[in-house]
Amino acid sequence: MSPTVPTWDLFLAIFIAITVLYGFMMQREKIMAALLASYMGIVIVSVWANPIKDFFEGKKTIANTWIQASASPSTIKIIIFLVIVALVASKADLTIGRESAMAPFEILLYSAITGILIAATVFSYLPPEVQQTITSQTRIVHFLKDYYTLWLLTPVVLMIFVTSRRRNY
């Protein structure tokens, strides 16, 4: 009998479950802050990843300082993204306009999509050969890459259709 080896599918399921638990514990403001932080991280990575990579390769200086390191572009992107998500999600205060609490189903949806969006974004920053290796060993992880546009748009659709139905005008 061969030993059971955990796959990336298990890691993904645990990560999404933790995100959903975080959403239920912290409620509306923090899960919306994490979702907003994910989008902010994506934008900041798209703007700042190359200049930061150039700095770490010694091609650019900051305050007459340069570093000669062999940091991979994917590592730089993942670190920038996760730092932005962590900082913004922990520091953001979105209590303005809190008329009603989210329904548990909404918290579940927003929490799950936030976890999926973070995981899909980190996965998209990995080098193609690493992505291929991971997807060849799993059944679920390929959905992160194959439906990345869907993961980007789903929170917007949720905000438009689910949240707007709850409001009284």
C-alpha positions in Angstrom: 0.0 0.0 0.0 1.5 3.3 -1.1 1.5 6.3 1.3 -1.0 9.1 0.6 0.7 12.3 -0.5 -1.2 15.6 0.0 -1.6 17.6 -3.3 -2.0 21.2 -4.0 -5.8 20.6 -4.1 -5.7 19.9 -0.4 -3.7 23.1 0.2 -6.1 25.1 -1.9 -9.2 23.7 -0.1 -7.6 24.4 3.3 -6.7 28.0 2.2 -10.2 28.7 1.0 -11.7 27.2 4.2 -9.5 29.4 6.3 -10.6 32.4 4.2 -14.2 31.5 4.7 -13.7 31.1 8.5 -11.9 34.5 8.5 -14.9 36.0 6.7 -17.4 34.7 9.3 -15.2 35.7 12.2 -14.4 39.2 11.0 -17.6 39.9 9.2 -18.3 42.3 6.4 -15.7 45.0 6.8 -12.6 42.7 6.9 -13.7 40.4 4.1 -14.5 43.4 1.9 -11.1 44.9 2.9 -9.4 41.7 1.9 -11.2 41.7 -1.4 -10.3 45.3 -2.0 -6.7 44.6 -1.0 -6.5 41.8 -3.5 -7.4 44.1 -6.3 -5.0 46.7 -5.0 -2.2 44.1 -4.9 -2.9 43.1 -8.5 -2.7 46.7 -9.7 0.4 47.5 -7.6 2.2 44.4 -8.9 1.4 45.3 -12.5 3.0 48.7 -12.0 5.9 48.1 -9.5 7.1 44.6 -10.2 9.5 45.4 -13.0 11.1 48.5 -11.3 11.6 46.5 -8.1 13.0 43.6 -10.1 15.4 46.0 -11.8 16.5 47.4 -8.4 17.2 43.8 -7.1 19.2 43.1 -10.3 21.3 46.2 -9.8 19.9 48.0 -12.8 18.3 50.8 -10.8 19.3 52.7 -7.7 17.3 54.2 -4.9 19.0 56.9 -2.8 22.3 55.9 -4.3 21.8 52.3 -3.2 21.6 49.2 -5.4 21.4 45.6 -4.7 22.8 42.8 -6.8 20.6 39.7 -6.1 19.1 37.0 -8.2 15.5 37.3 -7.1 13.1 35.8 -9.6 10.3 38.0 -11.1 7.7 35.6 -9.8 9.1 35.7 -6.3 9.0 39.5 -6.4 5.4 39.6 -7.7 4.2 37.2 -5.1 5.9 39.0 -2.2 4.6 42.4 -3.3 1.1 41.0 -3.8 1.0 39.2 -0.4 2.5 42.2 1.5 -0.1 44.6 0.0 -3.0 42.2 0.7 -1.8 41.7 4.3 -1.2 45.4 5.0 -4.4 46.7 3.4 -6.6 44.0 4.8 -5.3 44.4 8.3 -5.3 48.2 8.3 -8.4 49.2 6.2 -11.4 50.5 8.0 -14.5 50.1 5.9 -17.1 50.9 8.6 -18.6 53.8 6.7 -22.2 53.3 5.7 -22.8 50.1 7.6 -26.6 50.0 7.6 -27.0 46.3 7.5 -25.0 43.2 8.1 -24.3 40.7 5.4 -26.3 37.5 5.3 -24.3 34.4 6.1 -24.7 33.3 2.4 -23.1 36.6 1.3 -20.2 36.2 3.7 -19.7 32.7 2.4 -19.6 33.9 -1.2 -17.4 36.9 -0.6 -15.0 35.0 1.6 -14.7 32.1 -0.9 -14.2 34.3 -3.9 -11.6 36.3 -2.0 -9.6 33.2 -1.2 -9.9 31.9 -4.7 -8.9 35.3 -6.1 -5.8 35.4 -3.9 -4.8 31.8 -4.7 -5.4 32.4 -8.4 -3.3 35.5 -8.5 -0.4 33.9 -6.6 -0.7 30.9 -9.0 -0.7 33.3 -12.0 2.6 34.8 -10.9 4.4 31.4 -10.8 6.7 30.6 -13.7 4.9 28.6 -16.4 6.9 25.4 -15.8 6.0 25.5 -12.1 2.3 26.0 -13.0 2.5 23.1 -15.4 4.1 20.8 -12.8 1.4 21.7 -10.2 -1.5 21.4 -12.6 -0.3 18.0 -13.8 -0.4 16.7 -10.2 -3.9 18.0 -9.3 -7.5 17.9 -10.3 -8.7 21.3 -9.2 -5.8 23.8 -9.3 -6.0 24.2 -13.1 -9.3 26.1 -12.6 -7.3 28.9 -11.0 -5.5 29.5 -14.2 -8.2 28.5 -16.7 -10.8 30.8 -15.2 -8.7 33.7 -13.9 -10.8 36.3 -15.7 -13.9 34.8 -14.0 -12.2 35.0 -10.6 -11.4 38.7 -11.3 -15.0 39.6 -12.4 -17.0 37.5 -9.9 -16.7 39.9 -6.9 -17.8 42.8 -9.1 -20.9 40.8 -10.3 -21.6 39.8 -6.6 -21.5 43.5 -5.6 -23.8 44.5 -8.4 -26.4 41.8 -8.1 -26.3 40.3 -4.6 -25.5 43.4 -2.5 -27.9 45.7 -4.5 -30.8 43.4 -3.9 -30.4 43.8 -0.1 -30.5 47.6 -0.1 -33.6 49.7 0.4 -33.7 52.8 -1.8 
